[in-house]
Amino acid sequence: MHIDYQETSKDLLTRIEIHEEYGSANIDVWTTDLLDPQPGMKILDVGCGAGKLSFLFDDYTKGGANIIGGDFSEELLEKARARNKERGSQVEFQFLDFNQPFNFADNAFDLCTSAFAIYYARNLNFTFGEAHRVLKPGGRLFVSGPLPENKQMFYDIIEEAANAAIPPMPGSSRFKGDIFGTIDSIFARTELRTFENHLTFPEVEPFIEYVRASLNEDRKLWTSMFDNRDEYEALIVKITDAARRRFERDGKLVMTKVVGGILATK
Ligand SMILES: C[S@@+](CC[C@H](N)C(=O)[O-])C[C@H]1O[C@@H](n2cnc3c(N)ncnc32)[C@H](O)[C@@H]1O
């Protein structure tokens, strides 16, 4: 059944805004402290979406790095290009499907990054093999994604509301195991870093906004819980009730994002 959801780019940008407004820590600072990208570097950002990470690196290097953002969503690429124009920056945004060979020469990049994206790859060996191929010797790969303990409160509330088990999330369930293992088998050196961000919601509504933006974005993962627009809306009502009960009990809603960063060197 076709479900007429809101646009993906809107959901992604909503979640980014909520992280910024209610979070205790800044993932951008964590990322740039860890990677310290330098002017003159060639950087490829895979699954760049609306360009969040690409623009972060561009700001950090004061426009001095050569940055390419690749994504398979033309809608998000258009958003990124529009923002690029607005900012007057020179980031290049182009189509890239990380399940296909990357359209770049061997040994081309100093840094290849992917924030909350590449873990959806169909064949991890293939995709991370491509990332390795396009990196220069000594070049670094950085992949961030949710760890299994991520957003526990979010999943607890949905579980309580739906009275059903949460379906497995490919991002978090694969991150430490399969994804770390695959990267470690291909790259010379691999390490796992973690980042924690406590999102404190002073009322229920912004939390529900976050829930909607998450369920919409990953809707294919949630098909065991709803099948059409009416069932989806009914679930949101139950989630709102469960969130209200928790809010009345605790006086606030705190959701902790636990993010892993895999940093590997070719
Ligand atoms: C959660 S968003 C993250 C976007 C961005 N990295 C950020 O941090 O804001 C996931 C991104 O992965 C992209 N994506 C999913 N599958 C892809 C594929 N096969 N090839 C390229 N990009 C893909 C989506 O279009 C989306 O932009």
The ligand as an SDF file (V2000), in Angstrom:
LIG
                    3D

 27 29  0  0  0  0  0  0  0  0999 V2000
   20.2410    9.8540    7.7370 C   0  0  0  0  0  0  0  0  0  0  0  0
   20.7240   10.5910    6.2380 S   0  0  0  0  0  0  0  0  0  0  0  0
   22.2990   11.3330    6.6520 C   0  0  0  0  0  0  0  0  0  0  0  0
   22.6810   12.4450    5.7420 C   0  0  0  0  0  0  0  0  0  0  0  0
   23.9360   13.2440    6.1170 C   0  0  0  0  0  0  0  0  0  0  0  0
   25.1350   12.4270    6.0890 N   0  0  0  0  0  0  0  0  0  0  0  0
   23.7830   13.9300    7.4720 C   0  0  0  0  0  0  0  0  0  0  0  0
   24.5210   13.5720    8.3920 O   0  0  0  0  0  0  0  0  0  0  0  0
   22.9340   14.8140    7.5840 O   0  0  0  0  0  0  0  0  0  0  0  0
   21.1430    9.1680    5.2380 C   0  0  0  0  0  0  0  0  0  0  0  0
   21.5690    9.5310    3.8340 C   0  0  0  0  0  0  0  0  0  0  0  0
   21.9960    8.3480    3.1450 O   0  0  0  0  0  0  0  0  0  0  0  0
   21.5890    8.4830    1.7970 C   0  0  0  0  0  0  0  0  0  0  0  0
   21.6200    7.1570    1.1600 N   0  0  0  0  0  0  0  0  0  0  0  0
   20.8760    6.0750    1.4850 C   0  0  0  0  0  0  0  0  0  0  0  0
   21.1590    5.0550    0.6430 N   0  0  0  0  0  0  0  0  0  0  0  0
   22.1180    5.5140   -0.2180 C   0  0  0  0  0  0  0  0  0  0  0  0
   22.8340    4.9300   -1.3090 C   0  0  0  0  0  0  0  0  0  0  0  0
   22.6040    3.6740   -1.7130 N   0  0  0  0  0  0  0  0  0  0  0  0
   23.7740    5.6730   -1.9380 N   0  0  0  0  0  0  0  0  0  0  0  0
   24.0090    6.9650   -1.5420 C   0  0  0  0  0  0  0  0  0  0  0  0
   23.3520    7.5780   -0.5350 N   0  0  0  0  0  0  0  0  0  0  0  0
   22.4150    6.8550    0.1100 C   0  0  0  0  0  0  0  0  0  0  0  0
   20.2040    9.1070    1.9120 C   0  0  0  0  0  0  0  0  0  0  0  0
   19.7750    9.6760    0.6910 O   0  0  0  0  0  0  0  0  0  0  0  0
   20.4470   10.1490    3.0030 C   0  0  0  0  0  0  0  0  0  0  0  0
   20.9270   11.3450    2.4670 O   0  0  0  0  0  0  0  0  0  0  0  0
  1  2  1  0
  2  3  1  0
  2 10  1  0
  3  4  1  0
  4  5  1  0
  5  6  1  0
  5  7  1  0
  7  8  2  0
  7  9  1  0
 10 11  1  0
 11 12  1  0
 11 26  1  0
 12 13  1  0
 13 14  1  0
 13 24  1  0
 14 15  1  0
 14 23  1  0
 15 16  2  0
 16 17  1  0
 17 18  1  0
 17 23  2  0
 18 19  1  0
 18 20  2  0
 20 21  1  0
 21 22  2  0
 22 23  1  0
 24 25  1  0
 24 26  1  0
 26 27  1  0
M  CHG  2   2   1   9  -1
M  END
$$$$
